[in-house]
Amino acid sequence: MTINDTIDEASLLASALSNVSLDTQKPEMIDNILTNLIQVKEKHLKDILLNPTQQDIEYLTNLLSQRIDQGRGEALFEIGTEDYLKCIETISTITNTLGADFADIDELNQIDSTTTTTTRSKNNIVAHLMIRKRPQSVQDLLEIRVAVVGNVDAGKSTLLGVLTKGVLDDGRGKARVNLFRHKHEIESGRTSSVGGEILGFDSKSRPILSTSKKSFNSGWEDIAEKAAKVLSFVDLAGHEKYLKTTVFGMTGTAPEFAMLMVGANAGMVGMSKEHLGLALSLGIPVLVVITKIDQCPAHVLEKNIKQLNSILKSKSCRKIPLFVENNHDVVMTAQNFVSERLCPIFQVSNVTGQGLDLVRNFLNILPSLTKYESIDQPFHFEINEIFSVPFVGTVVSGVMKGGIVHIGDKVLLGPDHAGQFITTSIKGIHRKRVNIPVARAGQSVSFALKNVRRNTIRKGQVLLIYEKDKPMPASSLKFEAEILVLYHSTTIKSKYQAMVHCGAVRQTASIITTDKTVLRTGDRANVRFKFVKNPEYLTIGTRLIFREGRTKGVGKITKLLD
Ligand SMILES: Nc1nc2c(ncn2[C@@H]2O[C@H](COP(=O)(O)OP(=O)(O)OP(=O)(O)O)[C@@H](O)[C@H]2O)c(=O)[nH]1
């Protein structure tokens, strides 16, 4: 296959990016986040940092406090000054008042905010300080969900093992062993289920490594208790056989970013283009990590990088690839990553450790995209897993889409087959395996539910706010969506059925009407869908993916019917 063929294929998969009205989601969010990069270059602020009066300290304390709130617990502070140590001293005074710490992220051996000493003179240069609140409890944890995708053997599980356990790989699967969930996975070395790992950073930006030798997910409590920020990785399967699980992982776990892993020797092969297309269709910013650079001849690496570059820059991807080579690039890309167009690329070896510091630093300063306002919306939680826990009962896990909920709150659960909701209450809340009294929008949590049997709940159902004397929430069997057909071998007509993935909802739906008589690859249309089994709780504007065999399409819900 030539590079041009590859581009064509990727273009098709990814054409969603330019075609479906992917509302340029985030201008206000970009503003919000960019304001967190506080630039202290102006003359007066420089002076304040060098010779602050009491009034100046109060002013700066207020400014920082606001920025930290906007950054959901953290802010990146840029200082360019003649006297670095003096500035650091002023900032230490302020962060102490705010119950925060900081680290100079341009230094690989990060300084301790309490010692205010540094190994080399940094006068007259620009430095970046990551200021982060000391968390009072797990409730205050800043969490960012990252979907990890890529072809089989690209090194997804290995990178997660190396990053979260802090032990290098041997090139024969040593680092990934702890991450597998099923016995057959250990035997075949393949990931088939949607799995998670967490990487924590404390308020001084130091990674918290899981020291536990036990199996999967051990040490979570430890990390969650020490960390101020966690990256939750959703490790998605790389094999085509498990694509359904991967699609569910991408839509149902609401990742804010996707990390596409590419083996240096293999390049963009197999499912990697499919996964890139998925992330693009869902409007999830993508970073690329090229692994195994230790065992790749230079000319092969060069060829594969060229291919990757061409795919990313192609008309339908319209990405700006940026190779991250030093800490300056890390700061630049992490802060601008909210723009879907920028695509940072890292080159690493899980065996020699080359390049891993840059990935870790990038993850440390990556800002969250969760909308600040979603906390003010009514409680809305999407169920993506259901368990039956001995002595606890039915437990559901998923993502808080909006609002706040406390232990003891009465909530609605549904819709059932008939579109009805029942009332239940929240008996307990777990976040990263730790008990917490309240959950907030943006967090992934588990709830123990009162008096509900496990077999009455299904994935895709929701928990919603209960309000006395208010009518039941509406659920929809039929809905309208604006769609783009990414691939279909012939033509799609009404009565055509496909699996629709929309948030945690995953159900077969048939097309009842379209505004075009037939739909072919590349066509856009307004389509009415009808679920074949249950009505679902949907919201306008949610993106969806539909697929059936090799057919795939993307879209956005525009209207709820009935
Ligand atoms: N030499 C070398 N080997 C690596 C590197 N990263 C991963 N490997 C090896 O590559 C193999 C595949 O790695 P995995 O982490 O299982 O790949 P995966 O992408 O998670 O694969 P699936 O779970 O099947 O999707 C293992 O034997 C690893 O030891 C690297 O940077 N260098």
The ligand as a MOL file (V3000), in Angstrom:
LIG
                    3D

  0  0  0     0  0            999 V3000
M  V30 BEGIN CTAB
M  V30 COUNTS 32 34 0 0 0
M  V30 BEGIN ATOM
M  V30 1 N 11.8220 -3.0300 22.3800 0
M  V30 2 C 10.6690 -2.5280 22.7990 0
M  V30 3 N 9.6140 -3.3380 23.0300 0
M  V30 4 C 8.4480 -2.7940 23.4600 0
M  V30 5 C 8.2970 -1.4030 23.6670 0
M  V30 6 N 7.0160 -1.1760 24.0740 0
M  V30 7 C 6.4050 -2.3670 24.1160 0
M  V30 8 N 7.2590 -3.3580 23.7480 0
M  V30 9 C 6.9640 -4.7910 23.6310 0
M  V30 10 O 5.9760 -4.9310 22.6060 0
M  V30 11 C 5.1010 -6.0030 22.9200 0
M  V30 12 C 3.6430 -5.5560 22.8010 0
M  V30 13 O 3.3320 -4.6030 23.8170 0
M  V30 14 P 1.8690 -4.4410 24.4360 0
M  V30 15 O 1.9930 -3.3550 25.4470 0
M  V30 16 O 1.3230 -5.7370 24.8610 0
M  V30 17 O 1.0320 -3.9480 23.1840 0
M  V30 18 P -0.5070 -3.4820 23.1790 0
M  V30 19 O -0.5560 -2.3340 22.2280 0
M  V30 20 O -0.9900 -3.2100 24.5480 0
M  V30 21 O -1.2460 -4.7200 22.5570 0
M  V30 22 P -2.8080 -5.1600 22.7880 0
M  V30 23 O -3.0450 -5.1900 24.2610 0
M  V30 24 O -2.8430 -6.5180 22.1810 0
M  V30 25 O -3.6620 -4.2000 22.0730 0
M  V30 26 C 5.5020 -6.4860 24.3020 0
M  V30 27 O 6.2720 -7.6440 24.1530 0
M  V30 28 C 6.3560 -5.3680 24.8670 0
M  V30 29 O 7.3530 -5.8420 25.7640 0
M  V30 30 C 9.4270 -0.5440 23.4250 0
M  V30 31 O 9.3900 0.6880 23.5600 0
M  V30 32 N 10.5790 -1.1750 22.9860 0
M  V30 END ATOM
M  V30 BEGIN BOND
M  V30 1 1 1 2
M  V30 2 2 2 3
M  V30 3 1 2 32
M  V30 4 1 3 4
M  V30 5 2 4 5
M  V30 6 1 4 8
M  V30 7 1 5 6
M  V30 8 1 5 30
M  V30 9 2 6 7
M  V30 10 1 7 8
M  V30 11 1 8 9
M  V30 12 1 9 10
M  V30 13 1 9 28
M  V30 14 1 10 11
M  V30 15 1 11 12
M  V30 16 1 11 26
M  V30 17 1 12 13
M  V30 18 1 13 14
M  V30 19 2 14 15
M  V30 20 1 14 16
M  V30 21 1 14 17
M  V30 22 1 17 18
M  V30 23 2 18 19
M  V30 24 1 18 20
M  V30 25 1 18 21
M  V30 26 1 21 22
M  V30 27 2 22 23
M  V30 28 1 22 24
M  V30 29 1 22 25
M  V30 30 1 26 27
M  V30 31 1 26 28
M  V30 32 1 28 29
M  V30 33 2 30 31
M  V30 34 1 30 32
M  V30 END BOND
M  V30 END CTAB
M  END
